[in-house]
Amino acid sequence: MGYAIAHAALVAGHDVVLVSGPTSLVAPEGAVVVKVETAADMLEAVQQNLDGSDALIMAAAVADWRPRRVSAQKMKKADGVDSIDLERTEDVLEYIRGIKGRLIVVGFAAETENLIAEAQRKLRDKGLDLIVANDVSRADAGFDVDTNKATLLTAEGKTEDLPLMTKRELAQKIVDWVFAKQSSQ
């Protein structure tokens, strides 16, 4: 979805910095690509590329938790592991909320249950302008498919339930929404 959004923004004439985790996708020509592997890397990349930006669209599905300790060696079955202690990862949108200003911020709620309630909570808690809610348990939407079924929720309380469409079509709707929001500021 992030690559489709980057493509739509480039076609619309915007400068694009695409912060991307490991993928086999080919970045759209003209995007500045910053490769990351962890949530901490992503936060750093966003921090380093935020100056001069008008909008931030966070389509990444970043893990909320990571192991507290990482072993440099393979952990053997014979040694036994009763549990793995976890710690929260860095939250890019939480960081952005503290410095947002006039920046337009779009987030995603990739959920498997309570889609709208979770999206509304995240929209409010993260101080987003728009959230794109999608049920990633659907076989025809979300990850590893070219289509998506989404609901757009705005900070002003508007909701738009979109039909199943290609990710490029959804990306265009998101980029159009951001442009309209910029024009109204």
Beta strands, then each sheet from edge to edge (+ up, - down):
strand 1: 17-20
strand 2: 32-35
strand 3: 55-58
strand 4: 65-67
strand 5: 86-88
strand 6: 104-111
strand 7: 130-135
strand 8: 147-148
strand 9: 150-154
strand 10: 159-161
strand 11: 165-166
sheet 1: 1+ 2+
sheet 2: 3+ 6+ 7+ 9- 10+
sheet 3: 4+ 5-
sheet 4: 8+ 11-
end
